[in-house]
Structure formats: structure tokens, C-alpha cells
Amino acid sequence: MIYLDTSVVVPLLVPEPRTADAKAWYARLEEVPVGSDWLLSEFTSAIAIKVRRGDLTDATAKLVYKEFDLLAAGGLRVIPVSRAAFREAAHLARQHRHGLRAADALHLAVALEAGANSIATLDAIMASNAKRMKLKVEAI
């Protein structure tokens, strides 16, 4: 099972420096990746930030949200975030030396709880922590 981080979904749907890489990786997938309800919130926040900064117009953001909804409906299996995952994320974030932010800690906790064997991320700190937790990091 491949767990999908927001850092891959944003460039998959919005032009960014790693968009071509994200699209090529997604096109090669042989299984439907897994994301969590947290991905829905974090993705929406990332797009809202781009609108507030002026990187995207409201109209473009509306189209991106529709594309995301299509992805979540068919190209991504969305799983819930449990209370236990929130507790585990807090535990992971307390390990200061590993540099995890709350959002990434929650993604990792959900991936582990779901039994993922790999994670797709473009975030170097998350990738480092995923490897430490014995998750394979997808080459994107």
C-alpha cells in the first residue's frame, strides 16, 4: 500500500517545479494510492494559501478543487484519521531531533496505522522519518 502525502498531490494538480515528476510518477502507479481525511484539509489549505498570496486566482482554485474531488473519488482511496493516529502523531512530533511538523507526523501515523509499506512524498524531512520508521519512500 502506498500512502500519498500532500506534498505530491499539490504539484500533481497545480503547476509547480516538481509537477512533471509528480505526474510521471502518478501515471506509472499500478495501484490506487491511499490518502487520509487529513490530506483533504491540508490540500485545501495549501490551495487557499496560494490564492491569498496571489499565485492562483479564485477561478483557478475552484477548478483545482474540482480536480482534487475527482482524484479523491476515483484515483485515491481516502481513509479516516483515528484518535490513535492523532496521539501517535503527537508522540512523533515530541521527538524534536527528527524535525517533524504536526501535519507530517499525522500523515506518518496514519500511514503506519493503515499498514502502508511505502509513502509518496516530496518532503525531505518526512522522507527521512519514513525511512526511519521502515517505510519505503517512493522515487518521484
Number of C-alpha atoms within 10 A of each C-alpha: 14 21 28 25 27 25 20 21 22 21 18 20 17 17 10 12 9 16 17 14 17 23 16 12 16 19 9 8 10 7 11 15 20 22 26 24 15 19 23 15 11 16 18 18 12 13 21 17 13 16 16 11 10 10 13 17 14 15 9 14 18 13 13 18 15 12 14 20 14 12 14 18 11 10 15 19 15 19 15 12 20 14 9 12 21 17 13 19 22 17 14 21 19 15 10 9 7 14 16 21 16 16 17 24 24 25 27 27 23 26 27 20 14 18 12 18 15 20 27 27 23 21 13 9 14 25 20 15 19 25 13 11 11 11 22 16 20 15 11 15
